Amino acid sequence: MENLDKLNKFWKNKKVFITGHTGFKGSWLSIILNMLGSNIYGYSLKPKKSSLFNQANCKIFLKKNIYADINNYNLLKKELKKINPQILFHLAAQPLVSESFKNPIETLKTNIIGTSNILDIIKNIKSLKSVVIITTDKVYKIRKSNKSYSEIDHLGGKDPYSASKVCAELVTECFANSFFEKSFLKNKVSTARSGNVIGGGDYSENRLLPDIIRSVNTKKILVIRNPNHIRPWQHVIEPLVGYMKLAEKQFKSKKLDNYNAWNFGPKKENFIKVINIVNLLKKRFNFDTKISKKQKFSETKVLKLNSNKSNRKLKWSNKWNLKKSLNKVMEWNQLFNKNVKAKKICEKQIKEYFK
């Protein structure tokens, strides 16, 4: 618990504004910050009924809960000016590749204009000392070599989701150079690129672990889209701790790095194929599978992140290997099915992580 106590010293009573706080990652981040005694203000669309935010009753411990669209510039500005936060995490986004093919304009609007709104408004929020813009590991221009990508590699996106997040990166860099360079926000705004996250309370469609859990719970056949695709899998707590370390170091430092983008991906042994994860879990849980012959949309085959910069400069690295992370997801599901409260399960796993 020593690490939690250490974090507590910094985060206690800090005013933290989170966009996208009702999402899967936003809910876990809110629960961690609540355990550390932060004053949390959330701005996000209303969540679906079956969401971790509702199941963990996150609304209760927030200082302020705002259900609103990130594209509503005037309301966002009004709330940020009223609250005057010290730290801001921008997670509000359309987060799914599959959804971006169904609704490309909505995806582009939310992920590009939403981010631009935040960056434009914070120019005048003088209370801010650290801002972390969350993007994705899918911002890199894919090479045939299958090497892992580091922060200085070329950006590129073939699908609407990836392209929207590349634009969010470019817009952030543009604001940093055009507006923040000579202001109180100099070197205080960064982007964070995370690998594929897994964890309890994720109900997204067309994502591997939620699909597996649905198959286990409903006894329906699991349809696998891309069995041989490789991803950098990690438990959701891992990158969130990375974002928090980045926010804290940025808060305290004059300058962290020449390039304000940070990768948060797992160790090499966590870069594995979809089918390997399915087979690992099939040994313990009873569910049937079939490979989908029809591909609704094209996805990157191999995606690996190089997180050496975060390891070195933020002293951040993954604590849980893939097997442990998968166990934690399935444990969360089993406990929740036994009517253990969602917030209690999250807090239990967070405490275990920091031990």
VOPAGU-2260 file (C-alpha; in pm, 1 decimal, decimal comma):
REM VOPAGU-2260
SITE   aa  ch    i         X         Y         Z
SITE  MET   A    0       0,0       0,0       0,0
SITE  GLU   A    1     307,8     219,9      21,2
SITE  ASN   A    2     264,3     343,7    -336,8
SITE  LEU   A    3     -97,2     446,6    -274,0
SITE  ASP   A    4      13,4     649,5      28,1
SITE  LYS   A    5     284,2     815,6    -180,1
SITE  LEU   A    6      33,2     901,6    -454,3
SITE  ASN   A    7    -211,4    1022,2    -191,3
SITE  LYS   A    8      30,2    1295,6     -80,3
SITE  PHE   A    9      12,6    1458,3    -423,2
SITE  TRP   A   10    -345,8    1384,4    -530,4
SITE  LYS   A   11    -530,8    1456,3    -205,8
SITE  ASN   A   12    -756,8    1762,9    -245,5
SITE  LYS   A   13    -633,8    1834,9    -599,6
SITE  LYS   A   14    -907,0    1974,3    -827,0
SITE  VAL   A   15    -923,7    1732,9   -1120,5
SITE  PHE   A   16   -1145,2    1782,3   -1426,7
SITE  ILE   A   17   -1211,6    1467,0   -1633,0
SITE  THR   A   18   -1385,8    1470,1   -1969,8
SITE  GLY   A   19   -1532,1    1131,6   -2061,0
SITE  HIS   A   20   -1556,2    1035,3   -1692,2
SITE  THR   A   21   -1860,5     812,3   -1758,1
SITE  GLY   A   22   -1668,6     585,7   -1997,7
SITE  PHE   A   23   -1488,5     264,4   -1906,1
SITE  LYS   A   24   -1144,9     423,1   -1852,3
SITE  GLY   A   25   -1293,8     742,6   -1709,9
SITE  SER   A   26   -1485,1     547,3   -1445,3
SITE  TRP   A   27   -1176,4     351,1   -1334,9
SITE  LEU   A   28    -974,2     676,8   -1323,2
SITE  SER   A   29   -1246,5     843,4   -1114,3
SITE  ILE   A   30   -1248,3     550,8    -869,1
SITE  ILE   A   31    -867,2     564,2    -829,1
SITE  LEU   A   32    -866,3     942,7    -775,9
SITE  ASN   A   33   -1153,9     915,3    -528,7
SITE  MET   A   34    -950,5     663,6    -326,0
SITE  LEU   A   35    -668,4     921,4    -320,5
SITE  GLY   A   36    -893,6    1201,4    -193,8
SITE  SER   A   37    -903,5    1418,0    -508,8
SITE  ASN   A   38   -1188,7    1657,7    -583,2
SITE  ILE   A   39   -1325,4    1520,9    -909,0
SITE  TYR   A   40   -1533,4    1712,7   -1163,7
SITE  GLY   A   41   -1670,1    1514,8   -1457,7
SITE  TYR   A   42   -1795,4    1629,7   -1798,0
SITE  SER   A   43   -1932,7    1361,6   -2030,2
SITE  LEU   A   44   -2228,8    1222,7   -2217,5
SITE  LYS   A   45   -2480,2    1033,8   -2005,6
SITE  PRO   A   46   -2370,7     668,8   -1982,6
SITE  LYS   A   47   -2575,0     367,8   -2087,3
SITE  LYS   A   48   -2762,5     193,6   -1807,3
SITE  SER   A   49   -2523,7    -103,7   -1813,9
SITE  SER   A   50   -2204,3      91,4   -1753,2
SITE  LEU   A   51   -1934,5      75,5   -1488,1
SITE  PHE   A   52   -2010,5     440,0   -1404,5
SITE  ASN   A   53   -2366,8     348,5   -1303,9
SITE  GLN   A   54   -2281,4      10,9   -1149,9
SITE  ALA   A   55   -2013,7     169,9    -927,2
SITE  ASN   A   56   -2241,4     469,0    -856,5
SITE  CYS   A   57   -1954,3     706,3    -937,3
SITE  LYS   A   58   -2191,9    1003,3    -944,4
SITE  ILE   A   59   -2212,8     994,1    -564,6
SITE  PHE   A   60   -1846,5    1078,4    -494,8
SITE  LEU   A   61   -1798,0    1343,9    -765,5
SITE  LYS   A   62   -1779,9    1709,0    -664,5
SITE  LYS   A   63   -1974,0    1786,5    -981,7
SITE  ASN   A   64   -2122,7    1560,4   -1247,8
SITE  ILE   A   65   -2200,0    1727,9   -1581,5
SITE  TYR   A   66   -2380,9    1532,1   -1853,4
SITE  ALA   A   67   -2301,1    1722,0   -2171,1
SITE  ASP   A   68   -2141,9    1695,4   -2514,6
SITE  ILE   A   69   -1773,7    1785,8   -2559,9
SITE  ASN   A   70   -1881,5    1958,5   -2882,9
SITE  ASN   A   71   -2086,3    2209,9   -2680,5
SITE  TYR   A   72   -1813,8    2476,6   -2668,2
SITE  ASN   A   73   -2004,2    2739,1   -2466,8
SITE  LEU   A   74   -2115,2    2504,3   -2189,9
SITE  LEU   A   75   -1770,8    2343,1   -2166,1
SITE  LYS   A   76   -1611,7    2687,5   -2135,0
SITE  LYS   A   77   -1863,2    2798,7   -1872,0
SITE  GLU   A   78   -1802,5    2487,2   -1656,8
SITE  LEU   A   79   -1423,0    2500,4   -1683,3
SITE  LYS   A   80   -1418,3    2870,8   -1589,0
SITE  LYS   A   81   -1649,6    2805,4   -1294,5
SITE  ILE   A   82   -1450,2    2509,2   -1160,5
SITE  ASN   A   83   -1093,8    2634,2   -1221,7
SITE  PRO   A   84    -930,0    2289,3   -1203,8
SITE  GLN   A   85    -558,8    2229,3   -1140,6
SITE  ILE   A   86    -533,5    1913,1   -1351,7
SITE  LEU   A   87    -730,5    1805,5   -1658,4
SITE  PHE   A   88    -759,9    1461,3   -1817,9
SITE  HIS   A   89    -928,6    1467,2   -2158,3
SITE  LEU   A   90   -1075,3    1122,6   -2229,5
SITE  ALA   A   91   -1404,5    1220,7   -2396,8
SITE  ALA   A   92   -1408,4    1052,4   -2737,5
SITE  GLN   A   93   -1577,7     812,1   -2971,9
SITE  PRO   A   94   -1344,0     525,4   -2874,4
SITE  LEU   A   95   -1424,1     236,9   -3109,6
SITE  VAL   A   96   -1279,2     153,5   -3451,9
SITE  SER   A   97   -1592,5     -43,0   -3546,7
SITE  GLU   A   98   -1822,6     249,3   -3456,4
SITE  SER   A   99   -1609,1     488,8   -3662,6
SITE  PHE   A  100   -1703,9     297,0   -3979,3
SITE  LYS   A  101   -2073,8     329,0   -3896,0
SITE  ASN   A  102   -2054,6     696,4   -3792,5
SITE  PRO   A  103   -1740,6     853,1   -3942,6
SITE  ILE   A  104   -1857,6    1216,6   -3923,2
SITE  GLU   A  105   -1961,9    1185,7   -3557,6
SITE  THR   A  106   -1626,7    1022,3   -3477,0
SITE  LEU   A  107   -1426,3    1292,9   -3654,4
SITE  LYS   A  108   -1633,3    1569,9   -3499,1
SITE  THR   A  109   -1606,3    1442,4   -3142,3
SITE  ASN   A  110   -1241,3    1339,5   -3152,4
SITE  ILE   A  111   -1106,3    1640,4   -3343,5
SITE  ILE   A  112   -1340,3    1931,2   -3262,8
SITE  GLY   A  113   -1396,0    1807,6   -2905,5
SITE  THR   A  114   -1020,6    1809,7   -2844,5
SITE  SER   A  115    -985,7    2148,9   -3017,5
SITE  ASN   A  116   -1257,2    2289,3   -2789,5
SITE  ILE   A  117   -1066,4    2178,1   -2479,9
SITE  LEU   A  118    -736,9    2320,1   -2606,9
SITE  ASP   A  119    -889,3    2653,8   -2703,6
SITE  ILE   A  120   -1073,4    2699,6   -2373,2
SITE  ILE   A  121    -778,0    2609,5   -2148,5
SITE  LYS   A  122    -575,7    2900,4   -2293,8
SITE  ASN   A  123    -758,0    3113,8   -2034,6
SITE  ILE   A  124    -790,7    2872,7   -1740,3
SITE  LYS   A  125    -496,4    3002,6   -1534,8
SITE  SER   A  126    -552,1    2756,7   -1248,1
SITE  LEU   A  127    -435,9    2467,5   -1471,3
SITE  LYS   A  128     -89,9    2325,5   -1408,6
SITE  SER   A  129    -112,8    1995,3   -1597,8
SITE  VAL   A  130    -319,9    1868,6   -1891,9
SITE  VAL   A  131    -316,0    1515,2   -2036,0
SITE  ILE   A  132    -491,8    1455,7   -2370,9
SITE  ILE   A  133    -562,7    1083,8   -2414,9
SITE  THR   A  134    -534,0     956,3   -2770,8
SITE  THR   A  135    -450,6     594,4   -2869,1
SITE  ASP   A  136    -183,0     349,5   -2984,6
SITE  LYS   A  137    -356,1     350,2   -3325,6
SITE  VAL   A  138    -207,3     686,5   -3428,7
SITE  TYR   A  139     105,4     538,3   -3588,8
SITE  LYS   A  140     164,7     495,1   -3959,7
SITE  ILE   A  141     182,1     118,0   -3997,2
SITE  ARG   A  142     512,7     -26,3   -4117,0
SITE  LYS   A  143     564,1    -370,6   -4266,6
SITE  SER   A  144     855,1    -447,3   -4032,2
SITE  ASN   A  145     621,5    -512,2   -3732,3
SITE  LYS   A  146     861,8    -331,5   -3499,4
SITE  SER   A  147     723,0    -153,1   -3196,7
SITE  TYR   A  148     639,8     216,6   -3239,3
SITE  SER   A  149     801,1     492,9   -3035,0
SITE  GLU   A  150     671,8     846,2   -2987,3
SITE  ILE   A  151     886,5     995,8   -3264,5
SITE  ASP   A  152     758,8     756,5   -3534,8
SITE  HIS   A  153     541,3     891,0   -3816,9
SITE  LEU   A  154     169,3     927,8   -3749,4
SITE  GLY   A  155     -97,8     800,1   -3985,0
SITE  GLY   A  156    -447,1     653,9   -3981,3
SITE  LYS   A  157    -634,7     460,2   -4248,0
SITE  ASP   A  158    -966,9     418,3   -4064,8
SITE  PRO   A  159   -1185,3     708,7   -3939,2
SITE  TYR   A  160   -1106,2     640,3   -3571,2
SITE  SER   A  161    -725,6     635,4   -3617,2
SITE  ALA   A  162    -736,4     940,7   -3844,6
SITE  SER   A  163    -944,0    1133,3   -3589,6
SITE  LYS   A  164    -691,8    1056,6   -3314,9
SITE  VAL   A  165    -396,2    1151,6   -3538,4
SITE  CYS   A  166    -570,7    1486,1   -3589,9
SITE  ALA   A  167    -616,3    1520,9   -3211,3
SITE  GLU   A  168    -238,1    1472,4   -3176,9
SITE  LEU   A  169    -164,4    1732,0   -3446,7
SITE  VAL   A  170    -412,0    1982,9   -3303,9
SITE  THR   A  171    -251,5    1944,0   -2959,1
SITE  GLU   A  172      94,3    2004,4   -3104,9
SITE  CYS   A  173     -39,3    2302,6   -3300,4
SITE  PHE   A  174    -186,3    2465,0   -2985,1
SITE  ALA   A  175     131,7    2391,1   -2788,8
SITE  ASN   A  176     344,3    2569,7   -3049,7
SITE  SER   A  177     101,4    2848,4   -3140,2
SITE  PHE   A  178     -48,8    2940,7   -2803,4
SITE  PHE   A  179     108,5    2763,5   -2504,7
SITE  GLU   A  180     478,3    2824,0   -2582,3
SITE  LYS   A  181     475,9    3166,8   -2414,5
SITE  SER   A  182     201,2    3106,9   -2159,7
SITE  PHE   A  183     145,5    2946,5   -1819,0
SITE  LEU   A  184      78,0    2617,6   -2005,6
SITE  LYS   A  185     427,0    2588,5   -2156,8
SITE  ASN   A  186     534,4    2220,8   -2124,7
SITE  LYS   A  187     218,3    2149,8   -1923,4
SITE  VAL   A  188      13,6    1981,0   -2200,8
SITE  SER   A  189      91,8    1628,7   -2326,6
SITE  THR   A  190     -71,9    1348,8   -2523,3
SITE  ALA   A  191     -85,8     990,8   -2394,3
SITE  ARG   A  192    -102,0     686,2   -2624,0
SITE  SER   A  193    -206,0     362,7   -2460,6
SITE  GLY   A  194    -214,6      -1,1   -2567,7
SITE  ASN   A  195    -530,8    -216,4   -2568,3
SITE  VAL   A  196    -686,1    -206,8   -2222,7
SITE  ILE   A  197    -884,8    -479,6   -2052,7
SITE  GLY   A  198   -1067,8    -471,2   -1721,4
SITE  GLY   A  199   -1389,2    -536,8   -1535,2
SITE  GLY   A  200   -1689,4    -323,3   -1624,5
SITE  ASP   A  201   -1612,9    -287,1   -1996,0
SITE  TYR   A  202   -1933,8    -340,3   -2194,8
SITE  SER   A  203   -1814,3    -218,3   -2535,4
SITE  GLU   A  204   -1922,7    -411,9   -2840,6
SITE  ASN   A  205   -1672,3    -557,9   -3086,0
SITE  ARG   A  206   -1403,1    -574,4   -2818,3
SITE  LEU   A  207   -1248,5    -907,4   -2730,7
SITE  LEU   A  208   -1279,4    -933,0   -2350,8
SITE  PRO   A  209   -1633,3    -791,9   -2324,6
SITE  ASP   A  210   -1735,3   -1029,5   -2608,1
SITE  ILE   A  211   -1579,7   -1326,8   -2423,4
SITE  ILE   A  212   -1755,0   -1232,1   -2098,4
SITE  ARG   A  213   -2088,7   -1201,3   -2279,6
SITE  SER   A  214   -2034,1   -1551,9   -2423,5
SITE  VAL   A  215   -1950,4   -1691,9   -2078,7
SITE  ASN   A  216   -2253,5   -1522,0   -1916,5
SITE  THR   A  217   -2508,9   -1595,0   -2191,5
SITE  LYS   A  218   -2371,6   -1929,7   -2323,0
SITE  LYS   A  219   -2375,1   -1784,6   -2676,0
SITE  ILE   A  220   -2107,6   -1857,1   -2936,7
SITE  LEU   A  221   -1814,9   -1612,9   -2944,8
SITE  VAL   A  222   -1749,1   -1481,3   -3295,7
SITE  ILE   A  223   -1381,6   -1395,0   -3346,4
SITE  ARG   A  224   -1300,8   -1133,0   -3610,7
SITE  ASN   A  225    -924,7   -1141,0   -3643,5
SITE  PRO   A  226    -771,6   -1440,2   -3462,1
SITE  ASN   A  227    -413,9   -1369,9   -3573,9
SITE  HIS   A  228    -402,9    -996,9   -3502,6
SITE  ILE   A  229    -145,8    -894,2   -3239,7
SITE  ARG   A  230    -216,0    -623,2   -2981,4
SITE  PRO   A  231     -35,5    -473,8   -2677,0
SITE  TRP   A  232    -276,0    -598,3   -2405,6
SITE  GLN   A  233    -272,3    -455,0   -2052,2
SITE  HIS   A  234    -502,1    -409,8   -1753,3
SITE  VAL   A  235    -682,4     -74,1   -1749,5
SITE  ILE   A  236    -518,0      28,3   -1418,7
SITE  GLU   A  237    -173,0      23,8   -1585,4
SITE  PRO   A  238    -205,7     315,7   -1832,8
SITE  LEU   A  239    -423,9     513,6   -1589,5
SITE  VAL   A  240    -138,7     508,8   -1338,3
SITE  GLY   A  241      85,2     619,3   -1628,3
SITE  TYR   A  242    -145,6     913,3   -1707,5
SITE  MET   A  243    -143,7    1010,3   -1339,0
SITE  LYS   A  244     236,2     990,8   -1315,8
SITE  LEU   A  245     261,7    1204,6   -1628,3
SITE  ALA   A  246      14,2    1460,6   -1487,7
SITE  GLU   A  247     200,7    1477,6   -1155,8
SITE  LYS   A  248     549,1    1510,4   -1309,8
SITE  GLN   A  249     419,2    1774,0   -1552,2
SITE  PHE   A  250     262,5    1960,6   -1260,2
SITE  LYS   A  251     595,2    1967,2   -1073,5
SITE  SER   A  252     847,9    2003,1   -1359,8
SITE  LYS   A  253     944,4    2291,2   -1583,0
SITE  LYS   A  254    1013,4    2054,0   -1871,7
SITE  LEU   A  255     983,2    1677,1   -1900,5
SITE  ASP   A  256    1085,3    1613,5   -2258,5
SITE  ASN   A  257    1137,1    1786,6   -2593,6
SITE  TYR   A  258     840,6    1599,4   -2738,6
SITE  ASN   A  259     522,2    1595,6   -2531,2
SITE  ALA   A  260     377,6    1261,4   -2642,3
SITE  TRP   A  261     400,0     949,3   -2425,9
SITE  ASN   A  262     343,7     579,2   -2494,0
SITE  PHE   A  263     193,2     357,7   -2223,8
SITE  GLY   A  264     212,9       0,7   -2347,9
SITE  PRO   A  265     290,1    -334,7   -2186,2
SITE  LYS   A  266     606,8    -542,1   -2183,5
SITE  LYS   A  267     690,0    -747,8   -2492,8
SITE  GLU   A  268     543,4   -1073,2   -2356,0
SITE  ASN   A  269     199,0    -905,9   -2357,5
SITE  PHE   A  270     208,7    -854,1   -2736,6
SITE  ILE   A  271       9,6   -1162,7   -2833,7
SITE  LYS   A  272    -248,5   -1284,4   -3082,5
SITE  VAL   A  273    -623,5   -1263,3   -3027,2
SITE  ILE   A  274    -657,4   -1641,7   -3060,0
SITE  ASN   A  275    -399,7   -1699,2   -2783,5
SITE  ILE   A  276    -611,6   -1499,0   -2539,1
SITE  VAL   A  277    -923,1   -1691,7   -2645,2
SITE  ASN   A  278    -743,9   -2025,6   -2593,2
SITE  LEU   A  279    -604,9   -1918,7   -2254,6
SITE  LEU   A  280    -954,7   -1838,5   -2127,0
SITE  LYS   A  281   -1118,9   -2141,6   -2291,5
SITE  LYS   A  282    -914,2   -2365,6   -2065,5
SITE  ARG   A  283   -1090,6   -2218,1   -1762,7
SITE  PHE   A  284   -1431,7   -2108,1   -1888,6
SITE  ASN   A  285   -1683,7   -2290,6   -2095,1
SITE  PHE   A  286   -1768,2   -2108,9   -2419,2
SITE  ASP   A  287   -1783,3   -2199,1   -2788,4
SITE  THR   A  288   -1615,2   -2002,0   -3065,5
SITE  LYS   A  289   -1630,5   -1955,5   -3438,8
SITE  ILE   A  290   -1412,9   -1749,2   -3672,2
SITE  SER   A  291   -1598,1   -1481,6   -3867,7
SITE  LYS   A  292   -1546,6   -1524,2   -4242,4
SITE  LYS   A  293   -1690,6   -1181,0   -4322,1
SITE  GLN   A  294   -1477,6    -881,5   -4221,4
SITE  LYS   A  295   -1697,5    -577,3   -4171,8
SITE  PHE   A  296   -1400,7    -339,8   -4162,3
SITE  SER   A  297   -1024,8    -349,8   -4200,3
SITE  GLU   A  298    -797,3    -332,7   -3893,4
SITE  THR   A  299    -423,1    -316,9   -3834,7
SITE  LYS   A  300    -275,9    -666,3   -3809,6
SITE  VAL   A  301      16,5    -599,1   -3576,6
SITE  LEU   A  302      38,9    -319,4   -3322,7
SITE  LYS   A  303     323,7    -293,2   -3070,1
SITE  LEU   A  304     423,8       1,7   -2853,9
SITE  ASN   A  305     767,6     103,9   -2732,6
SITE  SER   A  306     727,9     264,1   -2388,1
SITE  ASN   A  307    1097,2     315,7   -2306,5
SITE  LYS   A  308    1049,4     690,6   -2260,0
SITE  SER   A  309     774,6     644,0   -1998,4
SITE  ASN   A  310     978,7     367,8   -1830,7
SITE  ARG   A  311    1283,2     594,0   -1811,0
SITE  LYS   A  312    1144,1     941,8   -1747,3
SITE  LEU   A  313     827,0     864,3   -1551,5
SITE  LYS   A  314     950,0     544,7   -1379,7
SITE  TRP   A  315     635,8     377,7   -1513,3
SITE  SER   A  316     603,4      17,2   -1627,9
SITE  ASN   A  317     345,3    -262,3   -1621,9
SITE  LYS   A  318     317,4    -457,2   -1297,1
SITE  TRP   A  319      74,9    -727,6   -1406,3
SITE  ASN   A  320     154,5    -976,2   -1682,1
SITE  LEU   A  321    -116,0   -1083,1   -1926,2
SITE  LYS   A  322    -220,3   -1392,4   -1732,1
SITE  LYS   A  323    -268,9   -1189,9   -1412,8
SITE  SER   A  324    -455,4    -915,7   -1603,4
SITE  LEU   A  325    -691,6   -1169,8   -1761,9
SITE  ASN   A  326    -749,5   -1332,0   -1422,5
SITE  LYS   A  327    -843,0    -992,4   -1278,8
SITE  VAL   A  328   -1099,4    -930,9   -1555,3
SITE  MET   A  329   -1262,0   -1270,5   -1504,9
SITE  GLU   A  330   -1247,6   -1233,4   -1123,9
SITE  TRP   A  331   -1428,4    -898,2   -1158,6
SITE  ASN   A  332   -1701,7   -1064,7   -1364,9
SITE  GLN   A  333   -1740,5   -1356,9   -1121,6
SITE  LEU   A  334   -1762,0   -1131,3    -813,5
SITE  PHE   A  335   -2010,1    -899,6    -985,4
SITE  ASN   A  336   -2226,3   -1200,6   -1077,1
SITE  LYS   A  337   -2225,7   -1289,8    -705,8
SITE  ASN   A  338   -2369,7    -942,5    -631,2
SITE  VAL   A  339   -2050,3    -789,9    -492,5
SITE  LYS   A  340   -2072,8    -412,5    -550,9
SITE  ALA   A  341   -1880,8    -294,1    -862,1
SITE  LYS   A  342   -1701,3      -9,2    -680,1
SITE  LYS   A  343   -1588,2    -249,5    -408,4
SITE  ILE   A  344   -1440,6    -490,4    -666,9
SITE  CYS   A  345   -1254,8    -205,5    -842,1
SITE  GLU   A  346   -1116,9     -74,4    -511,7
SITE  LYS   A  347   -1007,4    -424,5    -409,1
SITE  GLN   A  348    -817,2    -470,4    -737,2
SITE  ILE   A  349    -663,7    -120,0    -719,1
SITE  LYS   A  350    -533,7    -192,8    -366,5
SITE  GLU   A  351    -391,3    -525,5    -486,6
SITE  TYR   A  352    -221,0    -348,8    -777,3
SITE  PHE   A  353     -45,0    -101,9    -546,4
SITE  LYS   A  354      68,1    -360,9    -293,0
